[in-house]
Amino acid sequence: MFDFANSLPADTLPAAGPWTGFPAYNFVGGHNDEALIPVDELTDCMLAVMAADGKRLATYGLGDGPLGYSGLRQFLAGSLKSRAGMHVDTEEILLLSGSLQALDLVNQTLLRAGDTVVIEESNYGGVYTRFNRLDVSFVGVPTDSHGMRVDALEQVLSELRQKGTMPRYIYTIPTVQNPTGSVMPEDRRRGLLALAREFDVPVFEDDCYADLTFDGKRPPALHALDEDGRVIYCGSFSKTVAPALRVGYLVAKQDFLARAVSYKTDAGSGALEQLVLAEFCVRQFDSHVKKLSAHLAGKADLICAAFDKYFGASADYARPMGGIFIWVKLPSAIDTTRLAEVAGAQGVAINPGVEWSSASDASQHMRLCFGYPNAATIDEGVKRLAEICQAEFGLPAQIGNK
Amino acid sequence: MFDFANSLPADTLPAAGPWTGFPAYNFVGGHNDEALIPVDELTDCMLAVMAADGKRLATYGLGDGPLGYSGLRQFLAGSLKSRAGMHVDTEEILLLSGSLQALDLVNQTLLRAGDTVVIEESNYGGVYTRFNRLDVSFVGVPTDSHGMRVDALEQVLSELRQKGTMPRYIYTIPTVQNPTGSVMPEDRRRGLLALAREFDVPVFEDDCYADLTFDGKRPPALHALDEDGRVIYCGSFSKTVAPALRVGYLVAKQDFLARAVSYKTDAGSGALEQLVLAEFCVRQFDSHVKKLSAHLAGKADLICAAFDKYFGASADYARPMGGIFIWVKLPSAIDTTRLAEVAGAQGVAINPGVEWSSASDASQHMRLCFGYPNAATIDEGVKRLAEICQAEFGLPAQIGNK
């Protein structure tokens, strides 16, 4: 038999492990609650769009060119204005196969090996993976309960300038930060933009969770406050409608967007999903998101209550202001990488902090997603996690009423 | 305003031009005939899959893991056996966002800057683009009416060996070759595989058009004849069902596939399109493809007749054995790059040969796709092309009965 191992480049990634299905207590991945998928409504939309536009599936991109289905771009232009305060033209929106494609296209356009970017100290795991693969350095900016600290950002940018390093961009998730769940207030957003202007650095704003704030409010996007076209923006429908629908979007001034489009060599993103989403969103995006956010707020309360109950003082967290995850800090004796390993073997899946943060105390942190498990699973899962943690590290000393 | 031009790496691709819609006579791109999109049947399938599996959209990849929806992989395992003679397990199939993602994943896994690959001398334009971006060299193997010439392949492989160059793979489109439209007979397939074994090179078989042979017959896939697991295989539903549905697949032994999966960092391909396709294909893939192929055979006749009528002896071509394109050779006085430019400005879009071939006479060739335009447009488009060619190059000397 031919052995591919002999013909692979030295730096090829390791093989992926076999798929073994979801663990019983699945606190990883941005999955949603099955009960919150608007199945009937989506089905109605399919009937409508197939009757109206089904034949357009004959042409790549529905004949609307590389930016994607114009109907969905029109919805977005309106929605981004009313929800995030952004004023964008439909020609400034590029529809993608999920917002992860936005990361890839922006990186292909702007980054080369040896470059440096500035990011929040704790951040989405997938960005670290990408920077590592591209051989790009990142400098983490400490965060607080209001997101990226502007004073710390200024220090980072000054230090980089002193070293003669021009960062390629500042990557930030200002609204429902991943993993901390914070929302950056407007004045800090303005401070961040002032620094970006002072140091003449582009900003890459990831707003994937921004429609899911629990109080239904959000500050204007950085993109909305930007006066000089330096903010590149991405968003997604995965968190708001259905994760398995792979539709995201990149928003930027045309001088940047036209460059990024050149790297999109996939002959278009899935048109059926774009068509269905456009119809659904025009009909009921706002009402659906309101319902979903209320549901997620309830789940956030549940997981906070479970941590209070089973971990007690051993778990330190801030209740997330939106979204689907909670960032929990454990005592210094606990290594969450080890905890994730042991818990994973017992059917409780969590994200260890070191995969989600470059902070010095990353190994004390863990991220748990609460969108997918139901109430009983959340409670039982956190209880089991506490028991496993106690057995492995002796903490929490007491679990619940035991 | 911030000027991105100042912060782009030196080698960033040029900006894409603005989208101006389809030309009146569109002979480029793999679009299909609107009349051949099974709109009602697809709609019926949507109703069925949403009722059965709609809630599964709550989980990335429908909870079936990174290989994609198991229902579609099961259909493919059966279909690849009955249609192409392949014996593959569902765990050897990776569903993708179109077959172009297969090219990208295989290239990311196997190729690094400075590497060399072996390909047919005339080939799909997108592979050249990809190799150039990756700084990978390619050696073109001359083809004849039966596809890649095995004697020429042996010479290429021998010369590379003498130079100490180990090609990373042999890329081939053996069934309905793009752009020549030929089908490689089984004995030549065996000869190609024997050489691949002798020189110990992997083979990458692109079978995107293989379901569209006009006589409904096809030899076994290289993958089916391969005894030592060196063939990586890709296919697509874009040509057989609808281009705007972005679903393709990569088939390989698990030692390779598990590596390629590691590079698929898009959180899954579009699940709705996978679900609908699975239902549609189980119900009527074979009957649909039979109908579509007959329709395309008729269009192939139409475009051949149009060339005979308007270009006469100035156009040399082989009637394609399947698919949606024809590869036409013009007299040496004609430069198809210039022709494409002039014709494009007058609403007739064609692929110039140099974008589709590395052969010495590439600039005399052009590729015309005939899947999208209707009969009248095909006739009128080729007529206009002849007139434009005559005005620019003096050939054909006589057009039609004029």
Boltz contact constraints between the chains, C-beta under 6 A:
constraints:
  - contact:
      token1: [A, 1]
      token2: [B, 228]
      max_distance: 6.0
  - contact:
      token1: [A, 1]
      token2: [B, 229]
      max_distance: 6.0
  - contact:
      token1: [A, 2]
      token2: [B, 228]
      max_distance: 6.0
  - contact:
      token1: [A, 2]
      token2: [B, 229]
      max_distance: 6.0
  - contact:
      token1: [A, 2]
      token2: [B, 230]
      max_distance: 6.0
  - contact:
      token1: [A, 4]
      token2: [B, 255]
      max_distance: 6.0
  - contact:
      token1: [A, 4]
      token2: [B, 256]
      max_distance: 6.0
  - contact:
      token1: [A, 9]
      token2: [B, 112]
      max_distance: 6.0
  - contact:
      token1: [A, 12]
      token2: [B, 109]
      max_distance: 6.0
  - contact:
      token1: [A, 12]
      token2: [B, 259]
      max_distance: 6.0
  - contact:
      token1: [A, 13]
      token2: [B, 262]
      max_distance: 6.0
  - contact:
      token1: [A, 15]
      token2: [B, 258]
      max_distance: 6.0
  - contact:
      token1: [A, 15]
      token2: [B, 259]
      max_distance: 6.0
  - contact:
      token1: [A, 16]
      token2: [B, 258]
      max_distance: 6.0
  - contact:
      token1: [A, 16]
      token2: [B, 261]
      max_distance: 6.0
  - contact:
      token1: [A, 16]
      token2: [B, 262]
      max_distance: 6.0
  - contact:
      token1: [A, 19]
      token2: [B, 65]
      max_distance: 6.0
  - contact:
      token1: [A, 29]
      token2: [B, 60]
      max_distance: 6.0
  - contact:
      token1: [A, 31]
      token2: [B, 59]
      max_distance: 6.0
  - contact:
      token1: [A, 32]
      token2: [B, 58]
      max_distance: 6.0
  - contact:
      token1: [A, 34]
      token2: [B, 55]
      max_distance: 6.0
  - contact:
      token1: [A, 34]
      token2: [B, 58]
      max_distance: 6.0
  - contact:
      token1: [A, 37]
      token2: [B, 55]
      max_distance: 6.0
  - contact:
      token1: [A, 37]
      token2: [B, 57]
      max_distance: 6.0
  - contact:
      token1: [A, 37]
      token2: [B, 58]
      max_distance: 6.0
  - contact:
      token1: [A, 39]
      token2: [B, 50]
      max_distance: 6.0
  - contact:
      token1: [A, 39]
      token2: [B, 54]
      max_distance: 6.0
  - contact:
      token1: [A, 43]
      token2: [B, 50]
      max_distance: 6.0
  - contact:
      token1: [A, 46]
      token2: [B, 46]
      max_distance: 6.0
  - contact:
      token1: [A, 50]
      token2: [B, 39]
      max_distance: 6.0
  - contact:
      token1: [A, 50]
      token2: [B, 43]
      max_distance: 6.0
  - contact:
      token1: [A, 54]
      token2: [B, 39]
      max_distance: 6.0
  - contact:
      token1: [A, 55]
      token2: [B, 34]
      max_distance: 6.0
  - contact:
      token1: [A, 55]
      token2: [B, 37]
      max_distance: 6.0
  - contact:
      token1: [A, 57]
      token2: [B, 37]
      max_distance: 6.0
  - contact:
      token1: [A, 57]
      token2: [B, 242]
      max_distance: 6.0
  - contact:
      token1: [A, 57]
      token2: [B, 244]
      max_distance: 6.0
  - contact:
      token1: [A, 58]
      token2: [B, 32]
      max_distance: 6.0
  - contact:
      token1: [A, 58]
      token2: [B, 34]
      max_distance: 6.0
  - contact:
      token1: [A, 58]
      token2: [B, 37]
      max_distance: 6.0
  - contact:
      token1: [A, 59]
      token2: [B, 31]
      max_distance: 6.0
  - contact:
      token1: [A, 60]
      token2: [B, 29]
      max_distance: 6.0
  - contact:
      token1: [A, 60]
      token2: [B, 243]
      max_distance: 6.0
  - contact:
      token1: [A, 62]
      token2: [B, 244]
      max_distance: 6.0
  - contact:
      token1: [A, 65]
      token2: [B, 19]
      max_distance: 6.0
  - contact:
      token1: [A, 97]
      token2: [B, 97]
      max_distance: 6.0
  - contact:
      token1: [A, 98]
      token2: [B, 266]
      max_distance: 6.0
  - contact:
      token1: [A, 98]
      token2: [B, 267]
      max_distance: 6.0
  - contact:
      token1: [A, 100]
      token2: [B, 266]
      max_distance: 6.0
  - contact:
      token1: [A, 100]
      token2: [B, 267]
      max_distance: 6.0
  - contact:
      token1: [A, 109]
      token2: [B, 12]
      max_distance: 6.0
  - contact:
      token1: [A, 112]
      token2: [B, 9]
      max_distance: 6.0
  - contact:
      token1: [A, 228]
      token2: [B, 1]
      max_distance: 6.0
  - contact:
      token1: [A, 228]
      token2: [B, 2]
      max_distance: 6.0
  - contact:
      token1: [A, 229]
      token2: [B, 1]
      max_distance: 6.0
  - contact:
      token1: [A, 229]
      token2: [B, 2]
      max_distance: 6.0
  - contact:
      token1: [A, 230]
      token2: [B, 2]
      max_distance: 6.0
  - contact:
      token1: [A, 242]
      token2: [B, 57]
      max_distance: 6.0
  - contact:
      token1: [A, 243]
      token2: [B, 60]
      max_distance: 6.0
  - contact:
      token1: [A, 244]
      token2: [B, 57]
      max_distance: 6.0
  - contact:
      token1: [A, 244]
      token2: [B, 62]
      max_distance: 6.0
  - contact:
      token1: [A, 244]
      token2: [B, 271]
      max_distance: 6.0
  - contact:
      token1: [A, 245]
      token2: [B, 272]
      max_distance: 6.0
  - contact:
      token1: [A, 246]
      token2: [B, 270]
      max_distance: 6.0
  - contact:
      token1: [A, 255]
      token2: [B, 4]
      max_distance: 6.0
  - contact:
      token1: [A, 256]
      token2: [B, 4]
      max_distance: 6.0
  - contact:
      token1: [A, 258]
      token2: [B, 15]
      max_distance: 6.0
  - contact:
      token1: [A, 258]
      token2: [B, 16]
      max_distance: 6.0
  - contact:
      token1: [A, 259]
      token2: [B, 12]
      max_distance: 6.0
  - contact:
      token1: [A, 259]
      token2: [B, 15]
      max_distance: 6.0
  - contact:
      token1: [A, 261]
      token2: [B, 16]
      max_distance: 6.0
  - contact:
      token1: [A, 262]
      token2: [B, 13]
      max_distance: 6.0
  - contact:
      token1: [A, 262]
      token2: [B, 16]
      max_distance: 6.0
  - contact:
      token1: [A, 266]
      token2: [B, 98]
      max_distance: 6.0
  - contact:
      token1: [A, 266]
      token2: [B, 100]
      max_distance: 6.0
  - contact:
      token1: [A, 267]
      token2: [B, 98]
      max_distance: 6.0
  - contact:
      token1: [A, 267]
      token2: [B, 100]
      max_distance: 6.0
  - contact:
      token1: [A, 270]
      token2: [B, 246]
      max_distance: 6.0
  - contact:
      token1: [A, 270]
      token2: [B, 270]
      max_distance: 6.0
  - contact:
      token1: [A, 270]
      token2: [B, 273]
      max_distance: 6.0
  - contact:
      token1: [A, 271]
      token2: [B, 244]
      max_distance: 6.0
  - contact:
      token1: [A, 272]
      token2: [B, 245]
      max_distance: 6.0
  - contact:
      token1: [A, 272]
      token2: [B, 272]
      max_distance: 6.0
  - contact:
      token1: [A, 272]
      token2: [B, 273]
      max_distance: 6.0
  - contact:
      token1: [A, 273]
      token2: [B, 270]
      max_distance: 6.0
  - contact:
      token1: [A, 273]
      token2: [B, 272]
      max_distance: 6.0
